[in-house]
């Protein structure tokens, strides 16, 4: 096992990795921009190295600075967290060329899953079901429109590179195709430097299910599914495990497909195989299709940890250190139900615009797990993702876990910036969601109700006033 690792990330995921490393007796090195000099992950780590100014391109995306910091501090391995350099195969190659271990998959595995069209072709060859569509190299406008006609309307235009919904357009009729294609290409070119697209059949009320997988380079297992259907603008909001309505037949079919995908590329470490599901007639083994594979740890991994009782970061470290898979498939437990809600500094009524501010007060109830990288007094800056925390609730049943999540959201106290806390509370109490009636369009259909501007709770107002009263007076 490693004696010292460097975490090439910031915020809550850096804190999360440090917590497991500390439990395993591993020393940690944090890296930070000048904006993060007093950040929580810097305070938690055993050592910290400044790697550049606030802009990510000048700090957290500087592979050379990060590798230099690892070598200077004597770290043996680098954990990338997620985002930033976590799915950059050139970074993996550079880490290994420096004589360090990359805590994640090989550069070849990352490359094979990096472009959606190539990944789908690979999955088809491996016998994994893929969404009916066109994933070819011919990008001529007329050819793509002909492919859409052959697939049948409605269709989805998707950029082959990147993610987050960029370069994605739904088209319901032929007359709208040309304009949607031009718009998708323009957005993809600006976001990823690659305007190539693929065309897929649009599943009109889909669910988004994903399988957590682990491989050791030789074999692979899955750690069950997560339902990530509650999304806005293709960004996940509340995730849960297991998926509501899941049947043994569906889980077996999806699990087999996910493991087959991992084995096809000799996968090592943590990954997620994402599927789109037509649940119009319940969850059926013949109605799920591969979307993409994320070759890293996911933001929503805590719900899998809650229902399995396993530490996925520990698994990453053990596999990267050369161990085999810690458990065989038949020994991986599944107990109860769990939810994760993502608390952001954002203005929901204004269209989920990111917000900034200094946290005058931040407090979570002790009844749930709260993964966070900020504290009272910290600043949510414009430089980075405005996530404040992930609130994770577990219970013996879905109903109990959801009730615990809703209560925890009500009992969370945050002041100093606008947040999506009230939005999350309404979503957790939504009657359709409580019944398990989820699909990726639920939030958009109910947005007027869910995004209504809340009046500040008296407890939050009081906490903010107390913090302001206790603050030292500035210069006069």
Backbone torsions as a table, in degrees:
resi	resn	phi	psi	omega
1	UNK	NA	151.8	-179.7
2	UNK	-65.9	150.6	173.5
3	UNK	-97.1	-29.5	-179.3
4	UNK	-149.7	134.7	176.9
5	UNK	-128.8	154.9	172.8
6	UNK	-107.7	138.4	178.0
7	UNK	-104.0	114.8	-176.5
8	UNK	-89.8	54.8	-178.1
9	UNK	-160.4	-173.0	-175.2
10	UNK	-142.3	-176.8	170.0
11	UNK	63.5	-150.9	-171.7
12	UNK	-65.3	-33.4	-178.7
13	UNK	-70.9	-35.9	175.9
14	UNK	-63.5	-43.6	177.4
15	UNK	-62.0	-39.7	-179.8
16	UNK	-62.0	-44.6	-179.5
17	UNK	-67.3	-41.2	179.4
18	UNK	-60.5	-38.9	-178.7
19	UNK	-61.3	-44.1	178.9
20	UNK	-69.1	-42.6	179.1
21	UNK	-59.0	-41.9	178.8
22	UNK	-61.3	-42.6	179.8
23	UNK	-62.6	-32.4	-178.5
24	UNK	-89.4	2.3	179.4
25	UNK	79.5	17.5	-178.9
26	UNK	-94.8	130.2	176.5
27	UNK	-76.4	150.1	-174.6
28	UNK	-127.0	148.4	175.2
29	UNK	-119.9	124.2	174.6
30	UNK	-96.1	148.6	169.4
31	UNK	-114.3	152.7	-177.9
32	UNK	-155.9	151.5	171.3
33	UNK	-81.2	172.6	177.4
34	UNK	-64.8	-27.9	178.1
35	UNK	-70.0	-23.5	-176.4
36	UNK	-104.4	18.2	-174.0
37	UNK	-57.8	-30.5	179.7
38	UNK	-112.1	22.9	-177.0
39	UNK	-70.4	161.9	-177.1
40	UNK	-61.1	-40.5	-177.3
41	UNK	-68.1	-29.7	176.7
42	UNK	-68.5	-42.0	179.5
43	UNK	-66.9	-33.0	-177.3
44	UNK	-74.9	-34.3	-172.6
45	UNK	-72.2	160.1	177.3
46	UNK	-72.6	-33.1	178.4
47	UNK	-140.3	160.5	177.7
48	UNK	-144.5	143.6	-178.7
49	UNK	-130.3	127.9	175.2
50	UNK	-76.0	134.4	-175.2
51	UNK	-124.3	5.7	176.3
52	UNK	149.8	-179.9	-179.9
53	UNK	-72.1	178.2	-171.0
54	UNK	-59.3	-39.9	-175.5
55	UNK	-57.9	129.2	-179.3
56	UNK	-53.8	-36.8	-179.2
57	UNK	-62.4	-22.6	-179.2
58	UNK	-102.1	0.9	-176.7
59	UNK	-141.0	-83.4	-172.5
60	UNK	-67.8	-15.0	176.2
61	UNK	-102.4	5.8	178.3
62	UNK	-88.0	90.8	-178.6
63	UNK	-58.0	-38.6	-178.1
64	UNK	-64.5	-40.3	179.0
65	UNK	-66.7	-38.7	-178.3
66	UNK	-68.0	-44.6	179.1
67	UNK	-65.4	-40.2	176.7
68	UNK	-60.3	-40.2	178.7
69	UNK	-64.6	-40.3	179.1
70	UNK	-63.7	-44.7	-179.5
71	UNK	-66.6	-40.6	-177.5
72	UNK	-65.1	-35.3	-176.5
73	UNK	-93.6	-2.9	178.6
74	UNK	79.8	20.0	175.8
75	UNK	-69.2	144.8	-179.3
76	UNK	-95.7	-20.3	-174.3
77	UNK	-149.0	160.9	179.2
78	UNK	-124.4	125.9	173.8
79	UNK	-100.7	124.6	-174.7
80	UNK	-88.2	-6.5	-174.1
81	UNK	63.6	-135.1	172.0
82	UNK	-136.2	161.4	-172.0
83	UNK	74.4	-168.6	179.8
84	UNK	46.4	-114.0	-173.1
85	UNK	-99.5	9.9	-170.0
86	UNK	-65.0	-27.2	-179.6
87	UNK	-120.3	33.8	179.2
88	UNK	-104.4	105.5	-176.2
89	UNK	-64.2	-28.9	178.5
90	UNK	-67.2	-33.2	176.0
91	UNK	-65.6	-42.5	178.1
92	UNK	-58.3	-46.3	-179.9
93	UNK	-60.9	-42.4	-179.7
94	UNK	-67.1	-39.4	178.1
95	UNK	-60.5	-47.8	-177.2
96	UNK	-69.8	-33.5	177.5
97	UNK	-65.5	-26.1	178.5
98	UNK	-83.6	2.3	179.0
99	UNK	84.3	15.4	-179.5
100	UNK	-105.2	162.5	176.9
101	UNK	-98.1	133.1	173.9
102	UNK	-92.2	123.2	-178.3
103	UNK	-85.5	83.1	-176.3
104	UNK	168.7	-169.8	-176.5
105	UNK	-74.3	173.5	179.1
106	UNK	-73.3	160.7	176.4
107	UNK	-60.4	-36.8	-179.2
108	UNK	-65.1	-40.6	179.0
109	UNK	-65.0	-41.4	178.7
110	UNK	-63.7	-44.1	179.5
111	UNK	-62.6	-39.7	-176.4
112	UNK	-65.5	-26.2	179.2
113	UNK	-103.3	1.5	-171.6
114	UNK	-73.0	-31.1	178.7
115	UNK	-112.1	128.7	-172.4
116	UNK	-60.7	-38.8	-177.6
117	UNK	-67.1	-45.9	179.2
118	UNK	-65.5	-38.7	179.6
119	UNK	-63.4	-41.6	-179.8
120	UNK	-65.7	-39.7	177.4
121	UNK	-62.4	-42.1	178.3
122	UNK	-63.8	-42.4	179.6
123	UNK	-66.0	-37.7	176.3
124	UNK	-58.9	-43.7	179.6
125	UNK	-65.5	-28.7	-179.7
126	UNK	-85.0	-1.3	179.0
127	UNK	83.7	19.1	177.4
128	UNK	-92.8	129.5	-177.8
129	UNK	-65.2	134.6	178.9
130	UNK	-121.9	155.1	179.9
131	UNK	-61.5	133.0	176.5
132	UNK	-55.3	131.7	-177.8
133	UNK	174.8	-174.4	179.0
134	UNK	-113.8	123.4	-177.4
135	UNK	-125.5	25.2	-173.0
136	UNK	-85.4	178.8	-175.1
137	UNK	-85.5	-20.0	-178.5
138	UNK	-72.4	110.7	-175.8
139	UNK	-105.4	16.4	176.8
140	UNK	-62.8	138.2	-176.3
141	UNK	-55.3	-48.2	-177.0
142	UNK	-64.8	-37.8	179.5
143	UNK	-65.0	-42.7	179.8
144	UNK	-65.3	-39.0	178.2
145	UNK	-67.1	-36.7	175.8
146	UNK	-64.3	-37.7	176.9
147	UNK	-63.6	-39.8	178.6
148	UNK	-63.2	-42.6	177.7
149	UNK	-60.5	-41.6	-178.9
150	UNK	-67.7	-35.9	179.3
151	UNK	-69.8	-40.6	-178.8
152	UNK	103.8	132.8	-178.0
153	UNK	-75.5	148.3	-0.8
154	UNK	-79.9	158.5	178.5
155	UNK	-128.6	167.5	177.9
156	UNK	-122.7	123.9	172.2
157	UNK	-89.9	129.1	-177.9
158	UNK	-134.6	135.9	172.5
159	UNK	-63.3	139.9	-179.5
160	UNK	-75.0	-21.2	-179.6
161	UNK	-105.9	163.2	171.7
162	UNK	71.2	-158.8	-177.0
163	UNK	-172.3	-158.2	178.7
164	UNK	70.6	16.5	178.5
165	UNK	83.6	-2.1	179.7
166	UNK	-74.3	138.4	-178.4
167	UNK	73.2	25.5	-177.6
168	UNK	-120.1	129.8	179.3
169	UNK	-141.7	133.5	173.8
170	UNK	-90.9	136.3	-178.6
171	UNK	-129.0	121.9	-175.6
172	UNK	-95.7	-21.2	-176.3
173	UNK	-147.8	155.0	-175.1
174	UNK	-56.7	-34.8	-175.6
175	UNK	-63.2	-22.8	-176.9
176	UNK	-96.3	-3.0	-169.6
177	UNK	-67.4	-47.8	-174.3
178	UNK	-60.2	-45.2	-179.5
179	UNK	-66.5	-40.2	179.8
180	UNK	-66.1	-38.4	178.5
181	UNK	-63.8	-45.4	179.3
182	UNK	-62.0	-41.3	179.8
183	UNK	-66.2	-44.0	179.8
184	UNK	-62.5	-43.3	179.9
185	UNK	-63.2	-43.6	-179.4
186	UNK	-60.7	-45.0	-179.9
187	UNK	-66.7	-40.8	180.0
188	UNK	-65.9	-39.9	179.3
189	UNK	-63.3	-42.2	-179.7
190	UNK	-69.3	-37.8	-174.8
191	UNK	-83.4	-37.7	-170.3
192	UNK	-123.3	-7.0	-175.6
193	UNK	69.3	21.5	-177.9
194	UNK	-147.2	113.3	-175.6
195	UNK	-94.0	2.9	-179.4
196	UNK	-65.9	143.9	-178.1
197	UNK	-131.1	166.6	169.8
198	UNK	-126.5	163.5	-179.3
199	UNK	-120.4	130.5	179.8
200	UNK	-130.1	154.6	170.6
201	UNK	-63.9	132.0	179.7
202	UNK	-86.7	120.4	173.2
203	UNK	-85.4	115.7	-164.7
204	UNK	-73.9	-33.4	175.2
205	UNK	-129.4	69.7	-172.2
206	UNK	-83.6	162.9	165.4
207	UNK	-114.2	149.6	-178.2
208	UNK	-110.5	104.9	178.2
209	UNK	-113.6	140.7	179.8
210	UNK	-134.2	148.0	179.8
211	UNK	-109.0	125.8	173.7
212	UNK	-77.2	123.5	179.2
213	UNK	-122.4	157.5	171.8
214	UNK	-137.0	138.9	174.0
215	UNK	-130.6	158.5	175.5
216	UNK	-116.9	17.5	-178.6
217	UNK	91.9	-18.1	179.8
218	UNK	-118.2	-47.0	-179.4
219	UNK	-129.1	174.1	-179.0
220	UNK	-149.5	155.2	174.5
221	UNK	-137.1	164.2	171.8
222	UNK	-115.3	152.9	179.6
223	UNK	-113.8	40.7	175.4
224	UNK	74.4	-178.0	-170.7
225	UNK	-102.5	160.7	169.2
226	UNK	-125.6	142.2	173.9
227	UNK	-99.7	117.5	-177.7
228	UNK	-117.8	36.6	-173.8
229	UNK	-75.7	-23.4	-179.8
230	UNK	-78.4	98.2	-174.4
231	UNK	-133.0	156.7	168.2
232	UNK	-135.0	129.4	-177.1
233	UNK	52.7	40.9	178.1
234	UNK	65.0	16.7	175.0
235	UNK	-109.5	133.7	-176.8
236	UNK	-71.6	144.1	-177.4
237	UNK	-118.6	-54.0	174.4
238	UNK	-128.8	129.4	177.6
239	UNK	-116.7	156.6	179.3
240	UNK	-146.4	159.2	174.9
241	UNK	-147.4	137.5	-7.3
242	UNK	-74.9	179.7	-179.2
243	UNK	-74.9	135.8	176.9
244	UNK	-63.3	138.1	179.5
245	UNK	81.8	4.3	-178.4
246	UNK	-64.8	137.9	177.0
247	UNK	-110.4	157.7	177.2
248	UNK	-58.3	-36.7	-178.8
249	UNK	-66.9	-43.8	-179.9
250	UNK	-66.1	-43.6	179.9
251	UNK	-62.8	-41.2	179.8
252	UNK	-64.0	-42.6	-178.9
253	UNK	-67.0	-44.8	180.0
254	UNK	-68.4	-40.1	179.1
255	UNK	-63.0	-42.1	178.6
256	UNK	-63.8	-41.3	179.5
257	UNK	-65.0	-42.1	-179.2
258	UNK	-65.2	-42.8	179.4
259	UNK	-67.0	-37.8	177.0
260	UNK	-61.7	-39.8	178.0
261	UNK	-62.1	-43.9	-179.4
262	UNK	-65.8	-42.8	-179.2
263	UNK	-65.9	-31.6	-176.5
264	UNK	-63.0	-24.7	-178.8
265	UNK	-117.2	15.8	178.8
266	UNK	56.9	46.9	-169.2
267	UNK	-69.0	142.8	178.3
268	UNK	-130.4	127.8	177.5
269	UNK	99.5	-161.6	-177.3
270	UNK	-88.1	142.3	176.4
271	UNK	-157.1	168.8	179.2
272	UNK	-134.2	127.0	175.7
273	UNK	-101.4	118.3	-174.0
274	UNK	-100.2	135.2	179.9
275	UNK	-124.0	147.1	168.6
276	UNK	-103.1	137.8	-171.2
277	UNK	-126.5	131.9	170.4
278	UNK	-88.7	103.3	-176.3
279	UNK	-103.4	22.0	-178.4
280	UNK	-64.8	-21.3	177.9
281	UNK	-125.3	39.4	-176.7
282	UNK	81.3	179.7	178.7
283	UNK	-85.9	110.9	-177.2
284	UNK	-119.4	140.2	-176.7
285	UNK	-63.5	-15.0	179.8
286	UNK	-99.2	11.6	-176.1
287	UNK	-131.3	42.9	170.6
288	UNK	-133.6	147.5	-175.1
289	UNK	-141.6	143.8	178.3
290	UNK	-63.2	132.8	172.7
291	UNK	-105.0	-56.6	-178.6
292	UNK	-166.7	168.9	175.8
293	UNK	-123.2	127.6	175.3
294	UNK	-94.7	118.2	-172.2
295	UNK	-92.7	56.7	-176.9
296	UNK	-166.8	177.9	169.7
297	UNK	-72.6	143.8	-179.1
298	UNK	-98.0	155.8	175.6
299	UNK	-54.7	-37.9	-173.3
300	UNK	-88.9	15.2	-178.4
301	UNK	-59.8	-25.3	-179.5
302	UNK	-60.5	-27.4	179.1
303	UNK	-69.4	-33.4	174.9
304	UNK	-68.0	-40.4	176.4
305	UNK	-61.1	-38.0	-177.8
306	UNK	-66.0	-40.7	-175.5
307	UNK	-87.6	-15.7	177.8
308	UNK	-103.8	-19.7	-175.5
309	UNK	73.1	16.6	-177.3
310	UNK	-107.5	153.1	176.9
311	UNK	-100.9	107.0	-174.4
312	UNK	-71.0	-28.0	175.9
313	UNK	-68.5	-38.9	175.2
314	UNK	-59.6	-43.5	177.0
315	UNK	-59.1	-43.3	178.3
316	UNK	-58.3	-46.4	-177.6
317	UNK	-65.4	-42.6	-178.4
318	UNK	-66.1	-41.5	179.7
319	UNK	-68.4	-41.9	178.4
320	UNK	-63.2	-29.4	179.4
321	UNK	-80.0	-1.1	174.8
322	UNK	107.2	0.9	177.8
323	UNK	-77.2	161.4	172.3
324	UNK	-81.9	-175.2	179.2
325	UNK	-61.6	131.5	-176.2
326	UNK	-63.7	-29.7	-179.1
327	UNK	-137.9	149.3	170.9
328	UNK	-81.8	164.2	-174.2
329	UNK	-56.3	-40.2	-174.9
330	UNK	-74.3	-7.7	-179.4
331	UNK	-106.1	3.7	-179.3
332	UNK	-85.2	117.4	-174.6
333	UNK	-78.2	161.2	173.8
334	UNK	-142.8	109.4	-172.9
335	UNK	-131.4	121.6	173.4
336	UNK	72.8	-154.2	-174.9
337	UNK	-141.8	150.3	-179.1
338	UNK	-143.4	150.5	176.0
339	UNK	-128.3	150.2	170.9
340	UNK	-129.4	128.0	175.8
341	UNK	-113.3	133.4	-177.4
342	UNK	-94.7	112.9	178.9
343	UNK	-90.1	119.7	-177.3
344	UNK	-121.0	153.1	165.8
345	UNK	-84.4	96.7	-179.0
346	UNK	-156.4	152.9	-178.8
347	UNK	-96.6	98.0	-175.0
348	UNK	-64.2	-51.1	-179.4
349	UNK	-59.6	-25.0	179.2
350	UNK	-86.9	12.3	179.1
351	UNK	94.1	31.0	177.8
352	UNK	63.7	36.2	178.1
353	UNK	-69.9	134.0	177.1
354	UNK	-58.2	144.0	-178.9
355	UNK	-121.6	162.7	177.0
356	UNK	-127.5	174.4	177.2
357	UNK	146.7	165.9	176.0
358	UNK	-95.8	130.3	-177.0
359	UNK	-73.4	103.2	178.6
360	UNK	-71.4	-26.1	179.1
361	UNK	-158.4	136.9	176.8
362	UNK	-146.9	119.9	-176.3
363	UNK	-150.3	134.8	178.9
364	UNK	-118.2	148.2	176.9
365	UNK	-68.3	150.9	-178.1
366	UNK	-78.9	-3.3	-177.0
367	UNK	-79.2	-11.3	-177.3
368	UNK	-132.9	169.3	173.6
369	UNK	-88.6	133.0	176.7
370	UNK	-127.2	108.8	176.4
371	UNK	-90.6	118.1	-177.3
372	UNK	-142.8	156.6	175.9
373	UNK	-119.8	14.1	179.5
374	UNK	-132.2	161.7	-178.9
375	UNK	-135.5	168.3	172.7
376	UNK	-54.0	130.3	-178.5
377	UNK	98.0	-16.2	178.5
378	UNK	-77.4	159.3	-178.6
379	UNK	-108.5	133.2	170.2
380	UNK	-86.7	110.0	-172.4
381	UNK	-96.2	165.5	177.7
382	UNK	-78.8	-3.1	-174.1
383	UNK	-80.2	-26.1	-169.8
384	UNK	-131.0	172.9	177.7
385	UNK	-55.2	133.6	-174.2
386	UNK	-85.8	24.6	177.2
387	UNK	-65.8	132.6	176.3
388	UNK	-94.6	-43.9	-176.7
389	UNK	-167.3	165.2	169.6
390	UNK	-115.9	120.9	-179.0
391	UNK	-99.5	120.5	-172.1
392	UNK	-120.4	123.3	179.4
393	UNK	-120.4	140.3	-179.8
394	UNK	-128.0	147.4	177.2
395	UNK	-156.7	169.4	-178.3
396	UNK	-68.4	-24.9	177.8
397	UNK	-133.7	166.7	178.0
398	UNK	-61.9	-42.6	-177.5
399	UNK	-62.4	-43.6	179.8
400	UNK	-66.6	-44.7	-179.2
401	UNK	-62.4	-40.8	-179.6
402	UNK	-68.5	-38.1	176.9
403	UNK	-64.0	-40.1	177.4
404	UNK	-65.1	-38.5	177.6
405	UNK	-63.9	-48.0	-178.9
406	UNK	-60.1	-42.8	179.0
407	UNK	-65.7	-39.4	179.9
408	UNK	-65.4	-38.6	177.4
409	UNK	-63.4	-42.3	177.8
410	UNK	-62.4	-33.0	-176.3
411	UNK	-91.4	-2.0	177.1
412	UNK	-77.8	137.5	-178.7
413	UNK	-119.2	121.1	178.0
414	UNK	-143.4	132.4	-180.0
415	UNK	-144.1	152.3	178.8
416	UNK	116.4	-14.4	176.6
417	UNK	-156.3	156.0	173.9
418	UNK	-72.5	147.3	-178.6
419	UNK	-139.4	174.5	176.0
420	UNK	-95.4	20.8	-174.8
421	UNK	-60.4	-46.5	180.0
422	UNK	-64.8	-38.5	176.5
423	UNK	-59.4	-46.2	178.4
424	UNK	-62.4	-40.5	179.4
425	UNK	-61.5	-43.2	178.4
426	UNK	-65.7	-38.2	179.9
427	UNK	-65.5	-42.7	179.8
428	UNK	-65.4	-25.6	179.2
429	UNK	-99.2	6.2	-178.7
430	UNK	-66.2	126.9	-175.1
431	UNK	-62.7	-37.3	178.3
432	UNK	-65.8	-40.3	177.4
433	UNK	-64.0	-39.8	178.8
434	UNK	-61.0	-32.5	178.9
435	UNK	-82.1	-3.4	-178.9
436	UNK	83.4	15.4	180.0
437	UNK	-88.6	79.4	-174.1
438	UNK	-117.0	143.6	168.8
439	UNK	-156.6	170.0	-171.7
440	UNK	-70.3	-10.3	179.8
441	UNK	-99.4	1.1	-174.5
442	UNK	-59.1	-47.4	-176.9
443	UNK	-63.4	-44.4	179.5
444	UNK	-61.2	-38.7	-179.7
445	UNK	-69.0	-30.6	-174.4
446	UNK	-108.4	16.0	-169.2
447	UNK	-61.6	-34.7	-179.0
448	UNK	-61.9	-39.2	178.5
449	UNK	-74.7	-44.3	-173.6
450	UNK	-72.8	-30.4	-173.6
451	UNK	-98.5	10.0	180.0
452	UNK	-57.6	136.5	-178.6
453	UNK	-65.1	125.3	-179.7
454	UNK	-87.8	153.7	169.4
455	UNK	-82.4	139.7	-178.9
456	UNK	-60.1	134.3	176.9
457	UNK	-66.3	145.1	-178.0
458	UNK	-60.9	-36.6	-179.3
459	UNK	-64.5	-37.4	179.7
460	UNK	-69.8	-43.7	177.3
461	UNK	-58.6	-43.9	-179.2
462	UNK	-64.2	-42.3	179.4
463	UNK	-62.6	-41.0	179.8
464	UNK	-64.3	-41.7	179.1
465	UNK	-64.4	-40.0	178.6
466	UNK	-64.6	-42.9	178.9
467	UNK	-63.4	-41.7	-179.8
468	UNK	-64.8	-39.2	180.0
469	UNK	-66.2	-33.1	-177.5
470	UNK	-81.5	-15.9	-177.3
471	UNK	-67.7	143.0	178.3
472	UNK	-65.3	144.4	179.5
473	UNK	-68.8	141.5	178.3
474	UNK	-79.5	178.3	179.7
475	UNK	-65.4	143.8	179.7
476	UNK	-102.6	NA	NA
